[in-house]
Amino acid sequence: MGINLPADTVYLETVKYQAGDYDNRPSLVPISRAEFDNMTGRAGRLGMANDRPGRAIVLADSDFDRDILWENYISPGTGQEVKSVFDRAALEDWLLHGIVCGLIDGDETMTSFFRHSFWGRQHDPAALPLARARERLLTSEMIAYHPATGAVSATPLGRAVALSGLSVQAARRYTSQMALRLPETPFGWLALALSGGDWTLPAGMLSRFEQHENLPVRMLYQRFDYAVEEITFLLPTNHRKVPLSYRQAATVKAVLLLTDWCRLTPVQRLEEQYQLHLGQIMALGETAGHLVAALAALIEARDRQSPVIEALHDQAFSLRHGIPAEYREIHQKFGDVLSRMDVSRLQQAGIDCLGELAESTDEQLSRLFVDNSKLLKIKEKLQSLKEEDDMAMVMRQQPS
């Protein structure tokens, strides 16, 4: 039901769809209430079909089916209140996204953007503090405003914030912290990335015992004392004596965990030490990688030549995959074959670049990869890469 056309009436012959076969017969699955509302809601949509009320007709094969349809899909008690997404985020976030997407380019379109939305049908757009939200974006240097014409446009910083998925509030926090001091180590950048509020703690991230005993802070001083100065902005002044808040302690724990994750610490050891399973660790790494990449986008918006940008992209890769950044090229070529454990064996063998892997003998490769099918795939890939390099060399040697 991806259509977006005017309609007065929607007919549904059935509320089931075929989801594969079972025992040589089609397996029919009922649609959800949300899917039903989406389908029937095509009739009489706001701003379409002359704004007339729409009708939805659902066919029932029997009185029993009619009662089931009524109870599951039509009865008012089974529905959920429909709310505008504009209620779920700050006004300045929506305003910035509208400007970046080109839907808002001035005072007039700024007002009409909200007036013609579903939110505007439920509320009075005149009550929105649009001018104040615009001023906050101006102060944050995320948009440019031209009073003479009323035109607005996104700055490079504003585009970076919107396209990286950051909230305006989190972006302000990051930029103000970076204005005070840029982290000097990956540990510090990771702590900065996780200091924002644009991420959700995984369930069971921190036990009450860990929080009460201040275990994340203890581990910080026991194993990462050299980096404490890098994350002081995460810690209260009396953090060694008074337990941190749940989020503070969980954030410190996440920084420590992901630092070990990027160092190829075995998964079993990570699970035992941090009391989290692999799925939680991978999800946390993906989130942190996204936030670190967002920091790179913020820096690039102000200084495209900053050497920090590439370093942050390397760190984002490392966080997402749990392997050191120097294996990025190998992962790009062999990511569908090599596991994290394989990369660990490469590290132990002193192989950290594609050239060294390509120069390995068959005997060395056989010792590294005991799985014959995997070994065969790697050899085939190495041979293919060698042929590509040879062809490129021949092409370069030919006269233009």
C-alpha positions as CSV (number, residue, x, y, z in Angstrom):
1,M,0.0,0.0,0.0
2,G,2.7,2.5,-1.0
3,I,0.3,4.6,-3.1
4,N,-0.2,8.3,-2.3
5,L,-3.3,9.2,-4.4
6,P,-6.6,10.8,-3.6
7,A,-9.3,8.3,-2.6
8,D,-12.8,8.6,-1.2
9,T,-13.2,4.9,-0.5
10,V,-10.9,2.0,0.3
11,Y,-12.1,-1.6,-0.1
12,L,-10.3,-4.5,1.7
13,E,-11.3,-7.9,0.4
14,T,-9.3,-9.6,3.2
15,V,-7.2,-8.6,6.2
16,K,-4.7,-11.5,5.6
17,Y,-1.7,-11.8,3.5
18,Q,0.3,-14.8,2.3
19,A,3.6,-15.3,4.2
20,G,5.1,-18.3,2.5
21,D,3.8,-21.9,2.5
22,Y,3.2,-24.4,5.2
23,D,2.5,-28.1,4.5
24,N,2.1,-27.3,0.8
25,R,-0.6,-24.7,1.5
26,P,-0.4,-20.9,1.6
27,S,0.3,-19.6,5.1
28,L,-2.1,-16.7,5.7
29,V,-1.2,-14.1,8.4
30,P,-3.5,-11.4,9.7
31,I,-2.3,-7.9,9.3
32,S,-1.7,-5.8,12.4
33,R,-3.9,-3.0,13.6
34,A,-1.3,-0.5,12.5
35,E,-1.2,-2.0,9.0
36,F,-5.0,-1.9,8.9
37,D,-5.0,1.8,9.9
38,N,-2.4,2.6,7.3
39,M,-4.4,0.9,4.5
40,T,-7.8,2.3,5.4
41,G,-6.3,5.7,6.2
42,R,-5.6,6.2,2.5
43,A,-9.2,7.3,2.2
44,G,-10.0,10.9,2.9
45,R,-6.4,12.0,3.6
46,L,-5.9,15.5,4.7
47,G,-5.2,17.8,1.8
48,M,-6.4,15.3,-0.8
49,A,-9.8,14.2,-2.2
50,N,-11.2,17.7,-1.5
51,D,-10.7,17.0,2.2
52,R,-14.0,15.0,2.3
53,P,-14.3,12.3,5.0
54,G,-13.1,8.9,3.6
55,R,-14.8,5.5,3.9
56,A,-13.2,2.1,4.4
57,I,-15.2,-1.0,3.5
58,V,-13.9,-4.4,4.8
59,L,-15.6,-7.5,3.4
60,A,-16.5,-10.3,5.9
61,D,-17.4,-13.9,4.8
62,S,-19.6,-14.6,7.7
63,D,-21.2,-13.1,10.9
64,F,-18.3,-14.6,12.8
65,D,-15.7,-12.9,10.6
66,R,-17.6,-9.7,10.9
67,D,-17.4,-9.8,14.7
68,I,-13.7,-10.6,14.6
69,L,-13.0,-7.7,12.2
70,W,-14.9,-5.4,14.5
71,E,-13.1,-6.5,17.6
72,N,-9.6,-6.5,16.2
73,Y,-9.6,-3.6,13.7
74,I,-12.6,-1.3,14.0
75,S,-13.7,-1.1,17.7
76,P,-12.6,2.2,19.2
77,G,-11.2,0.4,22.2
78,T,-8.6,-1.5,20.2
79,G,-7.0,1.5,18.5
80,Q,-4.1,3.7,19.6
81,E,-4.1,7.5,19.7
82,V,-2.4,8.8,16.6
83,K,0.2,11.5,17.5
84,S,2.3,13.7,15.3
85,V,6.0,13.0,15.2
86,F,6.5,16.7,15.9
87,D,5.6,15.9,19.5
88,R,8.6,13.5,19.8
89,A,11.5,15.9,19.3
90,A,12.5,19.5,19.9
91,L,11.0,22.1,17.5
92,E,14.5,23.3,16.5
93,D,15.3,19.8,15.3
94,W,12.4,19.7,12.9
95,L,13.0,23.2,11.8
96,L,16.7,22.4,11.0
97,H,15.7,19.2,9.1
98,G,13.1,21.1,7.1
99,I,15.7,23.7,6.1
100,V,18.3,21.1,5.2
101,C,15.8,19.1,3.1
102,G,14.7,22.2,1.2
103,L,11.2,22.2,2.5
104,I,11.7,25.4,4.4
105,D,13.5,28.3,2.8
106,G,12.0,31.4,4.4
107,D,9.5,32.8,6.9
108,E,6.4,31.9,4.8
109,T,7.4,28.2,4.1
110,M,8.5,27.9,7.7
111,T,4.9,28.6,8.9
112,S,3.2,26.6,6.1
113,F,5.5,23.6,6.8
114,F,3.9,23.1,10.2
115,R,0.4,24.5,9.3
116,H,-0.1,21.8,6.6
117,S,1.2,19.0,8.7
118,F,-0.8,16.5,10.7
119,W,0.4,18.4,13.8
120,G,-1.0,21.6,12.3
121,R,-4.5,20.0,12.1
122,Q,-4.4,19.3,15.8
123,H,-2.8,22.5,17.1
124,D,-2.6,26.1,16.3
125,P,0.7,26.7,14.4
126,A,0.6,30.3,15.5
127,A,1.3,29.1,19.0
128,L,4.7,27.6,17.9
129,P,7.7,29.7,19.0
130,L,9.2,29.5,15.5
131,A,11.1,32.8,15.8
132,R,12.7,31.7,19.0
133,A,13.7,28.3,17.6
134,R,15.1,30.0,14.5
135,E,17.2,32.4,16.7
136,R,18.6,29.4,18.6
137,L,19.7,27.8,15.4
138,L,21.2,31.1,14.3
139,T,23.1,31.5,17.6
140,S,24.4,27.9,17.2
141,E,25.6,28.8,13.6
142,M,23.5,26.1,12.1
143,I,21.5,28.3,9.8
144,A,21.9,31.6,8.1
145,Y,19.0,34.1,8.1
146,H,18.5,37.1,5.8
147,P,16.1,39.6,7.5
148,A,15.6,41.7,4.3
149,T,14.1,38.7,2.4
150,G,13.2,36.4,5.2
151,A,15.2,33.6,3.6
152,V,16.9,30.9,5.6
153,S,19.5,28.4,4.6
154,A,21.5,25.7,6.4
155,T,25.2,26.3,7.1
156,P,27.8,23.5,6.7
157,L,27.5,22.9,10.4
158,G,23.7,22.7,10.3
159,R,23.8,20.2,7.4
160,A,26.3,18.1,9.3
161,V,24.1,18.0,12.3
162,A,21.0,17.0,10.4
163,L,22.6,14.5,8.1
164,S,24.5,12.8,10.9
165,G,21.2,12.3,12.8
166,L,22.3,14.3,15.8
167,S,19.8,16.4,17.8
168,V,20.6,20.1,18.0
169,Q,21.0,19.9,21.7
170,A,23.6,17.1,21.5
171,A,25.4,18.9,18.7
172,R,25.6,22.0,20.9
173,R,27.1,20.0,23.7
174,Y,29.7,18.4,21.5
175,T,30.7,21.7,19.9
176,S,31.0,23.5,23.2
177,Q,33.1,20.7,24.7
178,M,35.4,20.6,21.6
179,A,35.7,24.4,21.8
180,L,37.1,24.0,25.3
181,R,39.5,21.1,24.5
182,L,39.9,18.5,21.8
183,P,40.5,15.0,23.1
184,E,44.0,13.7,22.4
185,T,43.4,10.0,22.3
186,P,40.8,7.6,20.9
187,F,39.8,7.0,24.5
188,G,38.9,10.6,24.9
189,W,37.0,10.8,21.6
190,L,35.0,7.8,22.5
191,A,34.1,9.3,25.9
192,L,33.1,12.6,24.2
193,A,30.9,10.7,21.7
194,L,29.1,8.8,24.5
195,S,28.7,11.9,26.7
196,G,25.8,13.2,24.5
197,G,22.2,12.2,25.1
198,D,21.4,10.9,21.6
199,W,21.8,7.2,22.5
200,T,20.0,4.7,24.6
201,L,21.6,2.5,27.2
202,P,21.1,-1.2,26.4
203,A,18.9,-3.0,28.9
204,G,21.0,-4.5,31.7
205,M,24.0,-2.3,30.9
206,L,24.8,-1.8,34.6
207,S,23.9,-3.8,37.7
208,R,23.0,-2.2,41.0
209,F,26.1,-3.8,42.6
210,E,28.3,-2.3,39.9
211,Q,26.8,1.2,40.5
212,H,26.8,1.0,44.3
213,E,30.4,-0.2,44.5
214,N,31.5,2.3,41.8
215,L,33.1,-0.6,39.9
216,P,33.4,1.3,36.5
217,V,35.5,4.0,38.2
218,R,37.6,1.4,40.0
219,M,38.3,-0.3,36.7
220,L,39.1,3.1,35.1
221,Y,41.8,3.8,37.6
222,Q,43.1,0.2,37.7
223,R,43.5,-0.3,33.9
224,F,43.2,3.1,32.3
225,D,44.6,5.5,34.8
226,Y,46.7,7.2,32.0
227,A,43.5,8.3,30.4
228,V,41.5,9.6,33.4
229,E,42.2,13.2,32.4
230,E,40.7,12.6,29.0
231,I,37.2,12.0,30.5
232,T,37.0,14.2,33.5
233,F,34.0,16.0,31.9
234,L,32.1,12.7,32.4
235,L,32.9,12.6,36.1
236,P,31.9,14.7,39.1
237,T,34.8,16.1,41.2
238,N,34.2,13.5,44.1
239,H,33.8,10.5,41.7
240,R,36.2,8.3,43.7
241,K,34.2,8.6,46.9
242,V,30.6,8.9,45.8
243,P,28.9,6.5,43.4
244,L,28.1,8.0,40.0
245,S,24.6,8.3,38.6
246,Y,23.4,5.3,36.7
247,R,24.0,6.9,33.3
248,Q,27.4,8.3,34.3
249,A,28.6,4.9,35.5
250,A,27.1,3.0,32.5
251,T,28.8,5.5,30.2
252,V,32.2,5.0,31.8
253,K,31.6,1.2,31.6
254,A,30.8,1.5,27.9
255,V,34.0,3.5,27.2
256,L,36.1,0.8,29.0
257,L,34.3,-2.1,27.3
258,L,34.5,-0.6,23.8
259,T,38.2,0.2,24.2
260,D,38.8,-3.5,24.9
261,W,36.5,-4.4,22.1
262,C,38.6,-2.5,19.6
263,R,41.7,-4.1,20.9
264,L,40.6,-7.6,19.8
265,T,40.0,-8.8,23.4
266,P,38.3,-12.2,23.0
267,V,34.5,-12.1,23.2
268,Q,34.3,-14.6,26.0
269,R,36.6,-12.5,28.2
270,L,34.6,-9.4,27.4
271,E,31.3,-11.1,28.3
272,E,32.8,-12.4,31.6
273,Q,34.4,-9.2,32.6
274,Y,31.6,-6.8,31.7
275,Q,28.6,-9.1,32.2
276,L,27.2,-8.3,28.7
277,H,26.5,-10.6,25.8
278,L,27.9,-10.3,22.3
279,G,24.7,-8.8,20.9
280,Q,24.8,-6.0,23.4
281,I,28.4,-5.3,22.8
282,M,27.9,-5.2,19.0
283,A,24.9,-2.9,19.3
284,L,26.9,-0.6,21.6
285,G,29.8,-0.6,19.2
286,E,27.5,0.3,16.3
287,T,26.0,3.2,18.3
288,A,29.4,4.5,19.4
289,G,30.7,4.2,15.8
290,H,27.8,6.3,14.5
291,L,28.4,9.0,17.2
292,V,32.1,9.1,16.5
293,A,31.5,9.5,12.8
294,A,29.0,12.4,13.7
295,L,31.9,14.1,15.6
296,A,34.0,13.8,12.5
297,A,31.2,15.5,10.5
298,L,31.0,18.4,13.0
299,I,34.7,19.0,12.7
300,E,34.7,18.7,8.9
301,A,32.0,21.3,8.7
302,R,34.4,23.8,10.3
303,D,37.7,22.6,9.0
304,R,37.8,20.2,6.1
305,Q,41.6,19.8,6.3
306,S,41.7,18.7,10.0
307,P,43.8,15.5,10.4
308,V,41.4,14.4,13.1
309,I,38.6,13.6,10.6
310,E,40.3,10.5,9.1
311,A,41.4,9.4,12.5
312,L,37.8,9.5,13.7
313,H,36.5,7.6,10.7
314,D,39.1,4.9,11.5
315,Q,37.9,4.8,15.1
316,A,34.3,4.6,13.9
317,F,35.2,1.6,11.8
318,S,37.0,0.0,14.7
319,L,34.0,0.4,17.0
320,R,31.6,-1.0,14.5
321,H,33.6,-4.1,13.8
322,G,35.6,-4.6,17.0
323,I,39.0,-4.7,15.2
324,P,41.9,-2.3,15.1
325,A,41.8,0.4,12.5
326,E,44.9,-0.8,10.7
327,Y,42.9,-3.8,9.5
328,R,40.4,-1.6,7.7
329,E,41.8,-2.3,4.2
330,I,41.9,-6.1,4.9
331,H,38.3,-5.9,6.1
332,Q,37.2,-4.1,3.0
333,K,38.6,-6.9,0.8
334,F,37.9,-9.9,3.1
335,G,35.1,-8.8,5.4
336,D,32.8,-11.4,4.1
337,V,35.3,-14.1,4.8
338,L,37.4,-13.2,7.8
339,S,35.9,-13.2,11.4
340,R,37.1,-11.1,14.3
341,M,39.0,-14.2,15.5
342,D,40.8,-14.5,12.2
343,V,41.9,-10.9,12.4
344,S,43.2,-11.7,15.9
345,R,45.3,-14.5,14.4
346,L,46.6,-12.1,11.8
347,Q,47.6,-9.7,14.5
348,Q,49.5,-12.4,16.4
349,A,51.3,-13.3,13.2
350,G,52.4,-9.7,12.7
351,I,50.2,-9.2,9.6
352,D,48.4,-5.8,9.7
353,C,48.1,-4.7,6.0
354,L,46.9,-6.2,2.8
355,G,50.4,-6.3,1.3
356,E,51.7,-8.5,4.0
357,L,48.8,-10.8,3.7
358,A,49.3,-11.0,-0.1
359,E,53.0,-11.9,0.4
360,S,52.2,-14.8,2.8
361,T,53.2,-18.2,1.6
362,D,50.7,-21.1,1.3
363,E,52.2,-22.7,4.4
364,Q,51.7,-19.5,6.4
365,L,48.1,-19.2,5.2
366,S,47.4,-22.8,6.1
367,R,48.6,-22.2,9.6
368,L,46.5,-19.1,10.0
369,F,43.3,-20.5,8.5
370,V,42.6,-24.1,9.5
371,D,39.2,-24.1,7.8
372,N,39.8,-25.4,4.3
373,S,36.8,-23.7,2.8
374,K,37.8,-20.4,4.2
375,L,41.5,-20.9,3.2
376,L,40.4,-21.6,-0.4
377,K,38.2,-18.4,-0.5
378,I,41.1,-16.3,0.8
379,K,43.5,-17.8,-1.7
380,E,41.1,-17.2,-4.6
381,K,40.5,-13.6,-3.4
382,L,44.3,-12.9,-3.1
383,Q,44.8,-14.3,-6.6
384,S,42.0,-12.1,-7.9
385,L,43.5,-9.0,-6.3
386,K,46.9,-9.9,-7.8
387,E,45.4,-10.2,-11.2
388,E,43.7,-6.8,-10.8
389,D,47.0,-5.2,-9.7
390,D,48.8,-6.7,-12.7
391,M,46.2,-5.5,-15.1
392,A,46.4,-2.0,-13.6
393,M,50.2,-2.0,-13.9
394,V,49.9,-3.0,-17.6
395,M,47.4,-0.2,-18.2
396,R,49.7,2.4,-16.6
397,Q,52.6,1.3,-18.7
398,Q,50.7,1.6,-22.0
399,P,51.3,4.9,-23.8
400,S,48.4,7.3,-23.6
